[in-house]
Amino acid sequence: MSKEDKDKIADEKLLDIANKWYQQMQNASIPYISLPTRTKHNIEYDEDSEVWKYGDKETLRVANSSKGAVHLLKMAYVVGFLKQQLKENRSSTLREMYYISEGWKKAKFSAQDESNHLVEDLEIITELSRESFHLRPEDDGATIYGPLKIREKTRRGDRDMHCQQDVGEGGYPIPNNVDNLEFIGHDAKFVIAMETGGMYARLMENGFDEDYDAVLVHLKGQPARSTRRVLKRLNQELNLPVVVFTDGDPWSYRIFASVAYGSIKAAHMSDTLATPGAQFIGVQPSDISNYNLPSDKLTEGDIAALKAELSDPRFDTEYWRSEINLQLKMGLKSEQQAFAARGLDFVTKEYLPARLSEMGIL
């Protein structure tokens, strides 16, 4: 489908929202929108797509109060702004849209979280991604390094890049709209996605990508949508196994969950963002004791987060229940770079090869 056709569909979807409000008022009804309730109690496992999606619980936002009316007013302003952006073939960041709202008087956003949330509402209603409306996040710096050749469509034409031979030590920066990438060749056997830049640099320096034909992906903490989309495509289109390597704490387990199962916040995008076959390689709570890793005591916040994960349906497996309960019993957490206590080569020569073999990837 051409860019023009995609823009036309996006424009029509936005217009449909305004038409529905108009029809509601013509029928003497107070304007409203209906959206899925976005909590962990309203996500369900979809067996066909093997991802977590929103369930049947819904929240109504009705203009029958000052708060409800202002919310729909803000949505109307955003719809108008995005339609104009499509018409002019312009794009903007989420941050820029937030500042543009300064001139919208009563429709002005009080914080960027509010404007981001509203854009997510529009994605749910239209069943399109924010990139379809030419909206993009700020550059998050996530990168790829390894035996992968890509073709990127840019404003200046197509550009071919080999993610080992044609990039520096920082790797290839993942663009905002990864559907403009084409994978044109690879010699990879699997993908390993890492939470921290330190571990990404360690694997690169130790030549892990060459020794094991691995594509290295730096998640840069909680991964952006573009990063999750790249992982999904590498797994789906190239049939490459994906493993996720994070710190051993509850917040890092949620990083893995967002890659493998989809995030609660963006469950409406799970089909395109989640990689159901992704596996957690570590740091496992059991690794802390098995390898005697340097560790820190769990904080009250950590303990509360782990207990919350025990009631999160995405972690409702024997493996995760066992590991989380073990961690609560130990009262400890550890970082992935703690393996350096066993030597700078230990993680790439010992730990990862052993875990990858155990998981059936090597």
Number of C-alpha atoms within 10 A of each C-alpha: 5 7 9 11 10 12 18 15 16 24 20 12 19 20 14 14 17 16 12 14 18 14 12 14 13 11 10 9 12 13 21 18 15 13 16 20 16 19 13 19 14 18 25 16 15 13 8 6 13 16 25 29 25 25 18 12 13 13 12 12 17 18 18 11 10 9 12 15 17 16 20 20 17 20 20 17 15 22 21 14 16 24 22 14 17 18 12 9 12 12 16 16 14 20 16 15 20 19 15 13 19 13 9 14 9 12 18 18 21 11 10 15 13 13 22 16 12 18 20 19 19 20 19 18 18 17 13 17 18 19 18 19 27 20 22 20 18 13 12 17 16 21 21 24 26 26 20 21 18 17 16 17 15 10 6 6 7 13 11 15 17 19 22 19 13 12 15 10 10 16 24 21 18 20 19 19 19 18 14 12 19 15 16 12 13 16 13 18 18 22 24 23 29 26 22 20 16 13 20 25 16 17 20 19 12 15 15 21 23 16 10 14 18 23 26 24 27 27 27 18 17 17 20 21 20 20 28 24 24 22 26 25 21 20 19 14 10 15 12 21 19 26 23 23 26 27 23 22 23 21 17 19 23 20 22 26 22 26 32 28 26 28 24 21 14 20 26 25 24 25 19 16 27 28 29 21 18 23 18 20 20 24 24 24 24 17 16 22 15 9 13 13 20 17 15 11 11 19 12 9 10 18 18 13 15 22 15 12 20 17 13 13 16 23 18 12 10 8 9 17 16 13 15 23 15 16 23 17 9 15 16 21 23 22 19 21 18 19 23 15 13 14 9 15 15 14 23 20 13 11 16 17 17 13 14 14 10 11 13 7 14 13
